[in-house]
Amino acid sequence: MKKIFLLLLAGVAAWGISSCTKDERSLPTDPSNSGGLNPTNVQRTVVFNMSATWCGPCGSWGIPAFYNAIKIDSTKVFGVKATTSDDLDVPVGGPINNYLNDSGGVPAFAVGVSKFGQGTSQMNSAVNAMLAKSPAEVVAGVAIKKTISGDKLTVNSAVKFFKAASGVYNIAYYVIEDNVANSQAGISGGTYNHKHVLRAECNNNAWGKVLSAASAYTANQTISGSAEYTIPAGQKAADLKVVAVLYKMNGGNPEEYINADMK
């Protein structure tokens, strides 16, 4: 009987140890509640292309120029194409087009919130200047994680300030889609597979939502967030990405582009 008792006791002890290990692994390890996301002080940038499927110049040279800017460094340069007055147009694209397009027509380009109209060489120079920033110059970093289950796309984010900062900051979660089959004037061959097409902003706001109620941030402070997007019929989950952009705001519009991430 004593031997059986000892065996039972040993079994209970072993079960307790394995259960404890499992529970510890499931506990959050990041006190900032950022879900393990770790923004780094690397400068990334976003190129916006204001375009239209009916616009010949948009197809003949606008889209190639847009893609070439992204190819400067596809790991640090992310593209968002907002079309106007066509069947790829979405509600949040209008405010983006109105604010970032100072040329009065399409195609037009912006790097972050710097507007370049149709100046493709100036656009590329701005991309290179942004990427040339040293870690010490980066105000804040963004890191995101994207998960898709059924028709639900969920994005979790972490923003880390590397310097003390003050003001109102917004984070926008732009849902973009690749391989969107549609027409495109200026490109021969019939149907064209569009890339980086803006489909939505997860909060239905062109400039996203307020990062937090704080008006000041300390160095190394991290703020977590999340958003959801319901994938409508006709959009392929495998072709969807999220570009998360951190802006500093002024009067409802972004006055400064800070950083971004894409998944």
Secondary structure, DSSP 8 states (H G I E B T S, - for coil): -HHHHHHHHHHHHHHHHHHHHHHHHHS---TT-STT----S---EEEEEEE-TT-HHIIIIIHHHHHHHHTT-TTTEEEEEEE-SSTT--TTHHHHHHHH--SSSSSEEEETTEEEET-HHHHHHHHHHHHT--GGG--EEEEEEEEEETTEEEEEEEEEESS-EESEEEEEEEEEES-EEE--TT-SSSSEEE-SEEEEETTS-TT-EES-S-SEE-TT-EEEEEEEEE--TT--GGGEEEEEEEEEEETTEEEEEEEEEE-
